[in-house]
Amino acid sequence: MEILKVASTSSPNKVAGALAGVLRDSSRVELQAIGAGAVNQGVKAIAIARGYMAPSGIDLICIPAFIDLKIDGVERTAIKLIIEGK
């Protein structure tokens, strides 16, 4: 499963395009976001990608979860959003 990392400065349209591109090739993708701003951009990207995929008859399902990541030796809690195309 491919992992896309989202930052608070990420463009939701670009993330949505990447998300749709990955979902066209595989059935699942994971977005990882640390912080409220990054999660916000990720959720907006999912909503936009859903619009991109709808004409193809593909609906997106999002499964949120927590994940612990090590960044520069420091453990951080992130949100992972697993997106599946159905």
C-alpha positions, 0 to 999 in steps of 0.5 A, spaced: 500 500 500 502 506 498 503 512 503 502 519 501 504 524 507 500 530 507 502 537 511 498 543 513 501 546 507 499 541 502 495 543 496 488 539 497 487 539 489 494 536 488 494 531 494 487 529 491 490 528 484 495 523 487 490 520 491 486 518 485 492 516 481 494 511 486 487 509 487 486 507 479 492 503 480 491 499 486 485 499 491 488 502 497 492 508 499 494 511 506 494 518 507 499 520 513 498 527 517 501 530 523 497 536 526 490 539 525 492 543 519 495 537 515 489 532 517 484 538 515 488 538 508 488 531 508 480 530 509 479 536 504 483 532 499 479 526 500 473 530 498 476 532 492 478 526 490 471 523 491 469 528 486 474 525 481 473 518 482 465 519 482 464 519 474 468 512 473 463 509 478 468 509 484 466 511 491 471 512 496 471 509 503 475 512 509 478 508 515 481 513 520 486 510 525 492 513 529 499 511 528 506 512 532 511 515 527 519 516 529 521 523 526 528 525 527 528 520 533 522 523 536 516 519 536 510 522 534 502 520 534 499 521 527 493 520 523 493 515 518 487 515 513 486 509 509 482 510 503 479 504 499 475 505 492 469 501 491 
